[in-house]
């Protein structure tokens, strides 16, 4: 599940970069910053988006 969250984060990052968005704000919505939440954010960062 963590690997899928990271892959989704990378895909999300690529899509928003294509849309011309360079920076996003990450609101974890009350969830702890670990596991899938962290993997998603890390994947988005790896795609080159500033969080």
C-alpha positions, -999 to 999 in steps of 0.1 A, spaced: 0 0 0 29 24 8 44 17 -27 11 24 -44 8 57 -25 42 67 -36 35 58 -72 2 78 -70 22 108 -56 46 106 -85 18 105 -110 0 134 -92 33 154 -94 37 148 -131 1 158 -139 3 190 -119 37 199 -134 21 194 -169 -6 219 -158 20 245 -150 18 242 -112 52 243 -94 42 245 -58 14 230 -37 3 231 0 0 197 16 -27 195 43 -26 161 59 -61 165 72 -54 153 107 -36 122 96 -2 115 111 27 122 87 40 86 82 32 56 61 10 62 31 6 99 37 44 104 38 49 82 8 24 102 -12 41 135 -3 75 121 -10 64 108 -44 50 142 -53 83 158 -42 103 133 -63 83 144 -94 97 179 -89 69 197 -71 77 219 -42 56 212 -11 
